[in-house]
Amino acid sequence: MNIIIIGAGGVGFNLAKELSKYHNVTIIDKNSEALKKIEESLDILAVKGDAEEIHTYQKLMDKKFDLFVSVTDNDNVNIVSTLIADMILDIERIFIRLKSHFYPNDLIKKRLNIEKIIFPIQLTSNSIISMLENHRFNHIKNFECTPYKLVSIQASPDIQPIKIVSEKFIIAGVEREQNFFIPQKEDVILPNDLVYIFGLEDDIVAIGDKLNRPPSVSGKNCVISGGDRLGIEIAKELIGMGKNVKIIEKNLALCKIANEELGGKASIIHTKYETASLLKEEGIDKADIFISATHNDEYNIIKSLEAKKRGTPKVISILDDIEYYNLLHSLNILLARGVKMSAFNTIMEQINSRNKVVQKIFCGGKATVLLYQFFEESKFLKKALKPIKTFDSLLFYIQNNQLFPFREAVQFKEGDIVILFANNENLKEIEWIYGL
């Protein structure tokens, strides 16, 4: 594919790095240093120019592009660049990243011919809330084509080794001591394993009772470290759930904005120094839930470790750097994708989720799940379709809303779904799914 990326920041760089492995990528930015870094490390075309100016695109007008992605930190730049590109370039698909989810989604998509709008702040906020709605779940992935979900649950440190076999759900993967694997029949779940389960929520809740015994806390008192737009959006969701919310923020201007946005429904604490006396005075040392939600990974880690040391039962850290993933999991600190990682992963999933195929990345990018749904025009309908031989992966299908292992030839009908779980080190099976 021929791809244009607007913005050479963290999201743009990572997209260019991943996509340039298999596609022709052009990246546009007016930051010379960012473009120089990209040119030194990646084999792509870097164009210096203002994405809001028509002449920036003149050298690209004689070429057809399969995908245009605008991912700068400025909503206006992303919207204007998309508008210009759609007018003067030959583009098949357009993705855009926006900070504010107050934009009229459907109207913008229609007017600007956009296939997908990504709101990473909303994605991260939703991820946090999903962790809190069921205290045993670390993370939940939903799929539009089925009520089945992919849920991760951290096994308690005091459980006995347990073998889990069921026809109702799939143990799709296990992370143990920083290594991910797809379990075989003989494998058992050990204490502190992070277990990925694919099934209906009620069935997953039932098995969650065996894997994880959460502390008996009310979960009522929540503290958020970070009071910018992300912290505010998380606070709004928590207040809507009936939680008592306190926000700690160093920047006085951000404190004032947060107080106005939240209408005084949360306590906003302005402080540069979180002393023991202050924490006790504000009741922060008795929080049930602590969420570190700044845009600084190192700061979030430090604050999460401090909260864990204070004995906070549930600690969630928002991170963009995957390198810290294993460290925090080993300390029983929950992780949520940061704004940049949410944008990157969502865009990559959307790029690979064309037509009938849905792709989701899980376990910090170590594994992939693909769902293929049969529609009326599928040439394989009412024909006996044989499964592929898979290595270090699992192949299932959903028919009449029931889950079955895909081990022998099956005659599929409209609406049926084939599901593949694979370790990212062995993704050759993907070609078979896309070939359906």
HUKAJO-V198626 format. One record per pair of residues at least 4 apart in sequence whose ideal C-beta (glycine too) atoms are under 8 Angstrom apart, sorted by the first residue. I is the first residue (numbers start at 1). J is the second residue. D is the distance in Angstrom with one decimal. If there is no record, write none. Layout:
i j d
I J D
I J D
//
This chain:
i j d
1 22 8.0
1 23 4.4
1 24 7.2
1 66 3.9
1 67 6.0
2 23 7.2
2 24 4.9
2 26 7.7
2 63 6.4
2 64 6.6
2 65 4.7
2 66 5.5
2 67 7.8
3 19 5.7
3 23 5.3
3 24 6.9
3 25 5.0
3 26 7.1
3 65 6.8
3 66 6.5
3 67 4.6
3 68 7.7
3 69 7.0
4 25 7.9
4 26 5.0
4 27 7.7
4 28 6.8
4 60 7.0
4 65 5.5
4 67 7.3
4 68 4.8
4 69 7.1
4 85 7.1
4 89 7.7
4 91 7.7
5 12 5.1
5 15 5.6
5 16 5.6
5 19 7.8
5 25 6.4
5 26 7.2
5 27 4.6
5 28 7.2
5 69 5.1
5 70 7.9
5 71 6.8
6 12 7.3
6 27 7.8
6 28 5.3
6 29 7.5
6 51 4.7
6 68 7.7
6 69 6.9
6 70 4.0
6 71 6.7
6 72 6.1
6 77 7.4
6 78 7.0
6 81 4.9
7 11 6.8
7 12 4.0
7 27 7.9
7 28 7.8
7 29 6.0
7 51 7.6
7 70 6.7
7 71 4.6
7 72 3.7
7 73 7.5
7 77 7.8
7 78 7.8
8 12 4.8
8 13 6.0
8 16 7.7
8 27 5.5
8 28 7.9
8 29 3.8
8 31 6.1
8 34 3.9
8 35 5.7
8 37 7.8
8 38 5.8
8 46 7.5
9 13 6.7
9 29 7.9
9 34 6.8
9 71 7.5
9 72 6.8
9 73 6.2
10 14 6.5
10 320 7.0
10 340 4.8
11 15 6.2
11 71 4.5
11 97 6.8
11 340 5.2
11 343 4.9
11 344 5.3
11 347 7.8
12 16 6.2
12 27 6.2
12 29 7.2
12 71 5.2
12 72 7.5
13 17 6.2
13 34 7.5
13 37 7.4
13 38 6.2
14 18 6.4
14 340 7.9
14 344 5.1
15 19 5.7
15 69 6.5
15 71 6.8
15 344 6.3
15 347 6.3
15 348 7.4
16 20 5.6
16 25 5.2
16 27 5.2
16 38 6.2
16 42 5.8
16 44 5.6
17 21 7.9
17 41 7.6
17 42 5.9
18 348 6.4
19 23 5.0
19 25 5.3
19 351 7.6
20 24 8.0
20 25 4.5
20 42 5.3
20 43 6.1
20 44 4.9
23 66 8.0
24 44 7.9
24 45 7.9
25 42 7.7
25 44 4.2
25 45 7.2
26 44 6.8
26 45 4.4
26 46 7.9
26 47 6.2
26 60 6.7
27 35 7.3
27 38 6.1
27 44 6.0
27 45 7.3
27 46 5.5
27 47 7.0
28 47 4.7
28 48 8.0
28 49 5.9
28 51 5.6
28 56 6.3
28 57 8.0
28 81 7.9
29 34 5.5
29 35 5.6
29 46 7.8
29 47 8.0
29 48 7.1
29 49 8.0
29 51 7.5
29 72 7.8
30 48 6.3
30 49 6.2
30 50 5.3
30 51 7.6
31 35 6.5
32 36 6.1
32 48 6.2
33 37 6.6
34 38 6.7
35 39 6.2
35 46 4.3
35 47 7.9
35 48 5.7
36 40 6.3
37 41 6.6
38 42 5.3
38 44 6.7
38 46 5.4
39 44 7.8
39 46 4.9
47 56 6.9
47 59 7.4
47 60 7.8
49 53 6.6
49 55 7.6
49 56 3.4
50 56 5.7
51 56 6.3
51 70 7.2
51 72 7.0
51 77 5.6
51 80 7.4
51 81 3.9
51 84 7.9
52 76 8.0
52 77 6.0
52 80 4.6
52 81 6.2
52 84 7.2
53 84 8.0
54 58 7.5
54 84 5.7
54 88 6.5
57 61 6.4
57 84 6.7
57 85 6.5
57 88 5.9
57 89 6.1
60 65 7.6
60 89 6.3
61 88 6.1
61 89 6.4
63 90 7.4
64 90 4.6
64 92 7.8
65 89 6.2
65 90 6.6
65 91 4.9
65 92 7.1
66 91 7.9
66 92 5.1
66 93 6.5
67 91 7.5
67 92 7.0
67 93 4.9
67 94 7.7
67 95 7.1
67 351 6.8
68 82 7.1
68 85 5.2
68 86 7.9
68 89 7.2
68 91 4.7
68 93 7.2
68 94 4.8
68 95 7.3
69 94 7.8
69 95 4.6
69 96 7.6
69 97 7.9
69 347 6.2
70 77 7.4
70 78 4.1
70 79 8.0
70 81 4.9
70 82 5.3
70 85 7.9
70 94 7.9
70 95 7.5
70 96 4.9
70 97 6.7
71 78 7.1
71 96 7.9
71 97 4.3
71 343 6.3
71 347 7.3
72 77 4.7
72 78 5.7
72 81 7.8
72 97 7.8
73 99 7.5
74 78 6.7
75 79 6.3
75 98 5.1
75 99 5.4
75 100 5.9
75 103 7.6
76 80 6.0
77 81 5.9
78 82 6.3
78 96 5.2
78 97 6.1
78 98 6.4
79 83 6.4
79 96 7.1
79 98 7.7
79 108 7.3
79 112 7.1
80 84 6.4
81 85 6.1
82 86 6.2
82 94 5.9
82 96 5.3
82 112 5.2
82 114 6.5
83 87 6.7
83 112 5.8
84 88 6.3
85 89 4.9
85 91 6.1
85 94 7.3
86 91 6.5
86 94 6.6
86 112 6.1
86 113 5.1
93 115 5.0
94 112 7.1
94 113 6.1
94 114 4.8
94 115 5.8
94 116 8.0
95 114 7.2
95 115 6.4
95 116 4.7
95 117 7.8
95 118 6.7
95 347 5.8
95 350 6.4
95 351 7.8
96 112 7.5
96 114 5.5
96 116 7.6
96 117 5.5
96 118 7.1
97 117 7.9
97 118 4.8
97 120 6.5
97 343 5.1
97 347 7.6
98 103 5.9
98 117 5.9
98 118 7.2
98 119 5.8
99 119 7.7
99 120 7.7
99 121 6.0
99 229 6.7
100 119 7.9
101 105 7.8
101 119 4.2
101 121 6.9
101 122 4.6
103 108 5.6
103 117 7.7
104 108 6.1
105 109 6.3
105 117 5.8
106 110 6.2
107 111 6.1
108 112 5.7
108 114 6.4
108 117 6.5
109 113 7.9
109 114 4.5
109 115 7.6
109 117 6.2
115 350 7.8
116 347 7.9
116 350 5.0
118 123 7.3
118 342 7.8
118 343 5.5
118 346 5.0
118 347 6.2
118 350 7.8
119 123 6.4
120 124 6.3
120 339 4.3
120 340 7.1
120 342 4.2
120 343 4.1
120 346 7.2
121 125 6.3
121 229 5.8
121 230 5.4
121 233 5.6
121 339 5.7
122 126 6.1
122 233 6.7
123 127 6.5
123 337 7.3
123 342 4.2
123 343 7.8
123 346 6.3
124 128 6.8
124 230 6.3
124 234 8.0
124 318 6.2
124 336 5.9
124 337 6.1
124 338 6.4
124 339 5.6
124 342 5.1
125 129 6.6
125 230 7.0
125 233 4.3
125 234 5.0
125 237 5.8
126 130 6.3
126 237 7.8
127 131 6.9
127 139 6.8
127 336 4.7
127 337 6.2
127 342 7.5
128 132 6.7
128 234 5.4
128 237 7.4
128 291 6.3
128 293 7.9
128 316 6.2
128 318 7.6
128 336 5.3
129 133 6.3
129 234 7.7
129 237 4.8
129 238 7.6
129 241 7.3
130 134 7.9
130 137 6.8
130 139 7.1
130 140 4.5
131 137 6.2
131 138 6.5
131 139 6.7
131 140 7.9
131 316 6.3
131 334 6.0
131 336 7.0
132 219 6.9
132 238 7.6
132 241 7.2
132 289 6.8
132 314 7.8
133 137 7.7
133 241 7.9
134 140 8.0
134 205 6.7
134 208 7.4
135 214 4.5
135 219 6.6
135 314 7.1
136 153 5.5
136 205 7.4
136 208 4.0
136 209 7.6
136 211 7.3
136 212 4.5
136 214 6.0
137 151 5.2
137 152 7.0
137 153 6.2
137 204 7.9
137 208 7.2
138 151 7.9
138 152 4.3
138 153 6.3
138 154 5.7
138 194 6.8
138 334 5.6
138 335 7.8
139 151 7.1
139 152 4.7
139 336 7.7
139 362 7.8
140 149 5.7
140 150 7.4
140 151 5.2
141 149 6.4
141 150 4.1
141 151 7.6
141 360 5.3
141 362 6.5
141 369 7.7
142 149 5.8
143 148 6.5
143 149 7.3
143 150 7.8
143 358 6.1
143 360 7.5
143 371 6.0
144 358 7.3
145 358 6.4
145 371 6.2
145 373 4.9
145 417 6.2
146 371 7.2
146 398 6.0
146 401 7.9
146 417 5.9
147 200 6.2
147 201 7.8
147 401 7.5
148 198 6.1
148 199 6.1
148 200 6.1
148 398 6.7
148 403 7.2
149 198 7.3
149 199 7.2
149 200 7.4
149 201 5.8
149 204 6.9
150 172 6.6
150 196 6.3
150 197 7.4
150 198 5.0
150 360 6.9
150 362 6.3
150 369 6.1
151 196 7.3
151 197 5.2
151 198 7.8
151 199 7.9
151 201 7.6
151 204 5.0
151 208 8.0
152 194 5.8
152 195 6.8
152 196 5.2
152 197 7.6
152 362 7.4
152 363 7.7
153 194 7.6
153 195 5.2
153 197 6.6
153 204 7.7
153 207 7.9
153 208 5.3
153 211 5.1
153 212 5.4
154 192 7.0
154 193 7.6
154 194 5.4
154 195 7.7
154 211 7.9
154 212 6.2
154 329 7.7
154 332 6.8
154 334 8.0
155 159 5.5
155 189 5.6
155 190 6.9
155 191 5.8
155 192 6.0
155 193 4.5
155 194 7.6
155 195 6.1
155 211 4.8
155 212 6.4
156 191 6.7
156 192 7.9
156 211 6.9
156 212 5.2
156 213 5.0
157 191 4.8
157 192 5.4
157 332 7.8
158 191 6.6
158 213 7.5
159 189 7.6
159 191 5.4
159 210 7.6
159 211 6.6
159 213 7.7
161 188 4.6
161 189 6.8
161 190 5.4
161 191 7.8
162 188 6.1
162 189 5.1
162 210 6.6
162 211 7.6
163 187 7.6
163 188 4.7
163 189 7.4
164 171 5.8
164 189 6.1
164 207 6.4
164 210 7.7
165 185 7.8
166 199 7.9
166 203 7.4
166 207 7.3
167 403 7.2
168 199 5.8
168 200 7.1
168 203 4.6
168 403 6.8
169 197 5.5
169 198 6.2
169 199 2.7
169 200 7.3
169 203 5.1
169 204 6.3
169 207 6.9
169 403 7.0
170 197 7.0
170 198 4.4
170 199 6.6
170 394 6.3
170 396 6.0
170 403 6.9
170 419 7.9
170 421 7.2
171 183 5.4
171 189 7.8
171 195 6.4
171 196 7.3
171 197 6.1
172 182 7.0
172 196 4.6
172 197 6.7
172 198 4.7
172 367 7.8
172 369 6.8
172 394 6.4
172 421 4.4
173 180 6.0
173 181 7.1
173 182 5.4
173 183 7.4
173 195 7.8
173 196 4.1
173 362 7.2
173 363 5.9
173 367 5.3
173 421 6.5
173 423 8.0
174 180 7.2
174 181 5.9
174 182 7.8
174 183 5.4
174 187 7.2
174 189 6.9
174 193 5.3
174 194 7.0
174 195 5.6
174 196 7.1
175 179 7.0
175 180 4.9
175 193 7.0
175 194 4.1
175 196 7.9
175 329 7.1
175 363 5.7
175 366 7.5
176 181 7.3
176 190 6.6
176 192 7.8
176 193 5.1
176 194 7.7
177 330 7.9
178 326 4.2
178 329 7.9
178 330 7.3
180 363 5.0
180 366 4.2
180 367 5.9
180 423 6.7
181 187 7.9
181 392 7.5
181 423 7.3
182 367 7.5
182 392 5.7
182 393 6.1
182 394 5.9
182 421 6.2
182 422 7.6
182 423 6.1
183 187 3.8
189 193 5.2
189 195 5.8
189 211 6.7
192 330 8.0
192 332 7.7
194 329 6.2
194 363 7.6
195 211 6.2
196 362 6.3
196 363 6.6
196 367 7.6
197 204 5.1
197 207 6.5
198 369 7.3
198 396 7.9
198 403 8.0
198 419 7.1
198 421 7.3
199 203 4.6
199 204 5.1
199 403 7.0
200 204 7.1
201 205 6.2
202 206 6.7
203 207 6.9
204 208 6.0
205 209 7.2
206 210 8.0
207 211 6.4
208 212 5.7
214 313 7.8
215 313 4.7
217 288 4.7
217 313 4.6
217 314 7.6
218 288 5.8
219 243 7.6
219 288 4.9
219 289 6.1
219 314 7.1
220 242 7.8
220 243 6.1
220 244 5.7
220 288 6.0
221 243 7.4
221 244 5.0
221 246 7.8
221 283 7.2
221 286 6.6
221 287 5.1
221 288 4.9
221 289 7.2
222 238 5.2
222 243 4.8
222 244 6.7
222 245 5.1
222 246 7.2
222 287 6.6
222 288 6.9
222 289 4.4
222 290 7.7
222 291 6.9
223 245 7.8
223 246 5.0
223 247 7.8
223 248 6.7
223 284 5.3
223 287 4.3
223 289 7.2
223 290 5.0
223 291 7.2
223 307 7.7
223 312 7.9
224 231 4.9
224 234 5.9
224 235 5.9
224 238 7.9
224 245 6.7
224 246 7.2
224 247 4.8
224 248 7.2
224 291 4.9
224 293 5.5
225 231 7.8
225 247 8.0
225 248 5.1
225 290 7.3
225 291 7.0
225 292 4.7
225 293 6.3
225 294 6.4
225 300 7.4
225 303 4.8
226 230 6.6
226 231 4.2
226 247 7.5
226 248 7.7
226 249 6.6
226 292 7.0
226 293 4.1
226 294 3.8
226 295 7.6
226 300 8.0
227 231 4.7
227 232 6.8
227 247 4.6
227 248 7.4
227 249 3.2
227 251 7.3
227 254 4.7
227 255 5.9
227 257 7.8
227 258 4.3
227 268 6.5
228 232 7.1
228 249 7.8
228 251 7.9
228 254 5.5
228 294 7.6
228 295 7.4
229 233 6.4
230 234 6.5
230 293 5.3
230 295 7.3
230 318 7.4
230 339 6.4
231 235 6.2
231 247 5.7
231 249 7.2
231 258 6.9
231 293 4.7
231 294 7.8
232 236 6.5
232 247 8.0
232 257 7.6
232 258 5.3
232 261 5.0
232 262 6.6
233 237 6.9
234 238 6.3
234 291 6.2
234 293 5.9
235 239 6.1
235 245 5.0
235 247 6.0
235 258 7.3
235 262 5.8
235 266 5.1
236 240 6.4
236 261 7.7
236 262 6.8
237 241 6.6
238 243 4.2
238 245 5.0
239 243 6.4
239 245 5.7
239 262 7.0
239 265 5.1
239 266 6.4
243 289 7.7
245 262 7.9
245 265 7.5
245 266 4.1
245 267 7.2
246 266 6.6
246 267 4.4
246 268 7.8
246 269 6.1
246 282 6.6
246 283 7.6
246 284 6.5
246 287 7.6
247 255 7.8
247 258 5.7
247 266 5.8
247 267 7.2
247 268 5.2
247 269 6.7
248 269 5.0
248 271 6.6
248 274 6.7
248 284 7.3
249 254 5.1
249 255 5.0
249 258 6.7
249 268 6.8
249 269 7.3
249 270 6.2
250 270 7.5
250 271 7.1
250 272 5.1
251 255 6.8
252 256 6.7
252 270 5.4
253 257 6.6
254 258 6.1
255 259 6.3
255 268 4.9
255 269 7.9
255 270 4.5
256 260 6.5
257 261 6.1
258 262 6.0
258 266 7.4
258 268 5.3
259 264 6.4
259 266 7.9
259 268 4.9
262 266 4.7
262 268 7.7
267 282 7.4
269 278 7.9
269 282 5.7
269 284 7.9
271 278 6.2
273 278 7.5
274 278 6.0
274 279 6.1
274 284 7.8
274 306 7.8
275 279 7.0
276 280 6.3
276 285 7.9
277 281 6.0
278 282 6.1
278 284 7.7
279 284 4.3
279 285 4.7
279 310 7.5
280 284 7.8
280 285 5.4
283 287 7.6
285 310 5.5
287 307 7.3
287 312 5.3
288 312 7.3
288 313 5.8
288 314 6.6
289 312 7.2
289 313 7.5
289 314 4.7
289 315 7.9
289 316 7.3
290 303 7.7
290 304 7.1
290 307 3.8
290 312 4.5
290 314 7.3
290 315 5.0
290 316 7.2
291 316 4.8
291 318 7.3
292 299 7.5
292 300 3.9
292 301 7.6
292 303 4.4
292 304 4.8
292 307 7.5
292 315 7.7
292 316 7.2
292 317 4.8
292 318 6.3
293 300 7.4
293 318 5.1
294 299 5.3
294 300 5.7
294 303 7.9
294 318 7.8
295 320 7.8
295 338 7.1
295 339 6.9
296 300 6.4
297 301 6.4
297 319 5.0
297 320 5.9
297 321 4.9
297 324 6.2
297 338 7.2
298 302 6.5
299 303 6.3
300 304 6.1
300 317 4.9
300 318 5.9
300 319 6.3
301 305 6.3
301 317 6.2
301 319 7.5
301 324 6.2
301 327 7.8
301 328 6.9
302 306 6.4
303 307 6.4
303 317 7.9
304 308 6.4
304 315 5.1
304 316 7.7
304 317 4.1
304 328 6.9
304 333 5.1
305 309 6.3
305 331 7.2
305 333 7.7
306 310 6.5
307 312 4.3
307 315 4.8
308 312 6.5
308 315 5.2
308 331 6.5
308 332 7.6
308 333 6.2
314 334 7.0
315 333 4.9
315 334 6.7
316 333 7.4
316 334 4.5
316 335 7.4
316 336 5.9
317 328 5.8
317 333 5.5
317 334 7.2
317 335 5.9
317 336 7.4
318 335 7.7
318 336 4.9
318 337 7.5
318 338 5.1
319 324 5.4
319 325 7.2
319 328 7.4
319 335 5.8
319 336 7.6
319 337 7.5
319 338 5.4
319 341 7.3
320 337 7.6
320 338 3.5
320 339 7.2
320 340 4.5
320 341 4.8
322 341 7.2
322 364 5.3
322 365 6.0
324 328 5.9
325 329 6.4
325 335 6.2
325 364 4.2
326 330 6.3
326 364 7.8
327 331 6.9
328 333 4.2
328 334 7.9
328 335 5.6
329 333 7.3
329 335 6.9
335 364 7.9
337 341 4.2
337 342 4.5
337 345 6.5
338 342 6.7
339 343 6.5
340 344 6.3
341 345 6.0
342 346 6.0
343 347 6.3
344 348 6.4
345 349 6.1
345 361 5.5
345 365 7.6
346 350 6.2
347 351 6.4
348 352 6.6
348 361 6.9
349 353 5.7
349 358 8.0
349 359 5.3
349 360 5.8
349 361 6.3
352 357 7.2
352 359 4.1
353 357 6.0
353 358 4.8
353 359 5.0
356 372 5.6
356 373 5.1
356 374 7.3
356 375 6.0
356 378 7.4
356 436 7.3
357 370 6.1
357 371 7.1
357 372 5.3
357 433 6.1
357 434 6.0
358 370 6.9
358 371 4.4
358 372 8.0
358 373 7.7
359 368 6.3
359 369 7.5
359 370 5.2
360 368 7.1
360 369 5.0
360 370 7.9
361 365 5.5
361 367 7.4
361 368 5.7
361 424 8.0
362 366 7.8
362 367 5.4
362 368 7.4
362 369 6.4
363 367 4.7
365 424 6.8
366 423 7.0
366 424 5.7
367 421 6.8
367 422 6.7
367 423 5.7
367 424 5.8
368 421 7.7
368 422 5.5
368 424 5.8
368 427 6.4
368 430 7.5
369 419 6.7
369 420 7.0
369 421 5.2
369 422 7.9
370 419 7.2
370 420 4.7
370 422 7.6
370 430 6.3
370 433 4.9
371 417 5.5
371 418 7.2
371 419 5.3
372 417 6.7
372 418 4.5
372 419 8.0
372 420 8.0
372 433 5.1
372 436 5.3
373 415 7.0
373 416 7.3
373 417 5.0
374 378 4.7
374 380 6.9
374 381 6.0
374 412 5.0
374 413 6.9
374 414 5.8
374 415 6.7
374 416 4.9
374 417 7.5
374 418 7.9
374 436 8.0
375 414 6.3
376 381 7.5
376 414 5.3
378 412 7.8
378 414 7.7
378 436 7.3
379 383 8.0
380 385 5.4
380 412 6.4
380 436 6.0
381 412 6.3
381 413 6.4
381 414 6.4
382 411 6.1
382 412 7.8
382 413 6.9
383 411 6.7
383 412 7.9
384 409 4.2
384 410 7.0
384 411 5.4
385 409 6.4
385 410 5.9
385 411 7.5
385 412 6.0
385 436 7.9
386 408 7.6
386 409 4.8
387 395 5.4
387 406 4.5
387 407 6.2
387 408 7.1
387 409 7.8
387 410 7.8
388 395 7.0
388 429 6.0
388 432 4.8
390 394 7.2
390 395 5.4
390 420 7.5
390 422 7.5
390 429 5.5
391 426 5.8
392 422 7.3
392 423 5.0
392 425 7.8
392 426 5.1
393 420 6.3
393 421 6.0
393 422 4.0
393 423 6.7
393 426 6.7
393 429 5.7
394 419 8.0
394 420 7.2
394 421 4.4
394 422 7.9
395 405 7.4
395 406 4.4
395 407 7.9
395 418 7.3
395 419 7.3
395 420 5.6
395 429 7.7
396 403 5.9
396 404 6.4
396 405 5.7
396 406 5.6
396 418 7.6
396 419 4.8
397 403 7.8
397 404 5.6
397 406 4.8
397 410 6.4
397 412 7.4
397 416 6.2
397 417 6.3
397 418 4.9
397 419 6.7
398 402 6.8
398 403 5.7
398 404 7.6
398 416 6.6
398 417 4.3
398 419 6.9
399 404 6.5
399 410 7.8
399 412 7.5
399 413 7.5
399 416 5.0
404 410 8.0
406 410 6.6
406 418 6.5
412 416 4.4
412 418 7.7
418 433 6.9
418 436 7.2
420 429 5.7
420 430 7.5
420 433 5.6
422 426 6.2
422 427 5.4
422 429 5.6
422 430 7.1
423 427 7.8
429 433 6.8
430 434 6.3
431 435 6.1
432 436 7.4
//
